[in-house]
Amino acid sequence: MSPDFYKRQVNLLDENQPASPSAVGQTRALADSDHAEPARPKTRKRSSKKRLSLFFVILIIIFSVITSILAADNNSFFSGVKNSYIVRQIINIVNPGEKYLAGEKEDRINFLLMGMGGPGHQGPLLTDTMVIASFQPSTKRAALFSIPRDMIAPLGSGDYRKINSIYSVGEDRGEGQGGLLAKEVVGRTFDIPIHYYAALDFNGFVEVIDAIGGVKVDVEKSFTDNQFPTEDYKYQEISFKAGSQKMDGLTALRFARSRHGNNGEGSDFARIKRQQKIIMAAKDKLTSFNTLINPQRITSLYNLFNKYTKTDLEPWEAVKLIHLAKSLDTQKIITQSIDDRPGNYLKAGITAEGAFILQPISGNYQNIQMLIKNIFNIQDLASENAKIVVQNGTKSPGLALQAVNHLNQVGYNVLRYGNSTEQDKLSTVIYNYNDKKPKTLASLEAIFQTKAEGKVPLEYSSPVVSQKWDIRDEHGNYLDLDFLIILGADQDIMPDTEIIKTIDPSLLGATSSTSTINIIGN
């Protein structure tokens, strides 16, 4: 594959960008490796996808202000040039009128953020980083949903692939098609519209961090990773000491990508926390006063972003997004992820072709879709703080724990869980003890696909359940519950439910894939 894909400059001021070729053809059977890249076609067409950076937007804003002043003094200022691409962008910025961002009217704008190794890395177009970033304009809230790279996703007609290979598959169909195909497949998998995408080369991440003078990061725990990959496909040992320290680009990349650290730093939770630290530190440095007033630094950053990033976000859209999100509190960003830990949403397996994959433990994506669709409800549910008890009304072991893990992910307060006295329930029942928690009620009904019962049998009344399960407040008084959920057989997951038949990795000595998410530079 030619490195020109990463180095090619796209002129944002050129209005004669050719249309991208249609994405056609069936994809190959699931057999992708993280260490190989599909063959690239020799003849490539130019892409219509424009590269964009915040710093180009800043220049556009400055130019647009000057333009608006001139236009105010001369009504014929735009005469003869009103059809040019740059002027159309300026007009959209200065006077957007009724123009809306995709998803803005629906009060949720979804972005697919992707990070890839780039030249010098194994599988340069495999997206080790995939994050759905959502913004809610009405509340100025944002959420980040991390997608494991080994999770399979449907391409259509029964064809499934590792989700981190989708971008590369799209580029096989035609240059610039990677982002479009990734948007389509991710949107279909999670049943939400993906309005925009942005892709970043890891090499660009390193150079951007260096260009802003590094970032300060608080390393919470010392750890060592002796399996960190090198560019020549070998391994090296890296280590970090606890405490506040300044990191250059390469150090920040290693800190965020480390997947096999000791001292508790090899888990998804620990790694995502490290990645969020880097993301927030980089954001703070990029938008700092010292950066924005430094012309040399802005020029350098503009060139780097133009070199290493691809997006389908138009300049005027970026400016409007910045305006909408100016009151965003980055300390309250909602973060969510899924993996194959016990009680979570995914299961690991080895396919007949030898590929290591993750797939929904339920055999479908419904629970995961529910999780991401309700990601902004987490804070609302927390504010209602409904008191919930979950009981297993079947003979299937672990069903209550499975449900509780899902409810905890969504943001519920489950006080107790265990087996019900009746274990022959075919359908799940939700008993609503009062009508004071409407958001919780609506969400529970959606999750369990049933309507709550207002009439509660005496043996399932709140006082009886609280006393039987000894549920008390801090003063020792029995609590008044809000909901009792008795799970039926309709919630049971068959142990052999699989989209793709696999072998348990533990039987082959393989390790868990809970360290498969990399969030870099988004």
Secondary structure, 3 states (H helix, E strand, C coil): CCCHHHHCCCCCCCCCCCCCCCCCCCCCCCCCCCCCCCCCCCCCCCCCCCCCCHHHHHHHHHHHHHHHHHHHHCCCCCCCCCCCHHHHHHHHHHCCCCCCCCCCCCCCEEEEEEEECCCCCCCCCCCCEEEEEEEECCCCEEEEEECCCCEEEEEECCEEEEHHHHHHHHHHHCCCHHHHHHHHHHHHHHCCCCCEEEEEEHHHHHHHHHHCCCEEEEECCCEEEEEEECCCCCEEEEEECCEEEEECHHHHHHHHHCCCCCCCCCCHHHHHHHHHHHHHHHHHHHCCHHHHCCHHHHHHHHHHHHHHEEECCCHHHHHHHHHHCCCCCHHHCEEEECCCCCCCCEEEEECCCCCEEEEECCCCCHHHHHHHHCCCHHHHHHHHCCEEEEEECCCCCCHHHHHHHHHHHHCCEEEEEEECCCCCCCCCEEEECCCCCHHHHHHHHHHHCCCCECCCCHHHCHHHHHHHCCCECCCCCECCCCEEEEECHHHCCCCCCCCCCCECHHHHCCCCCCCCCCCCCC
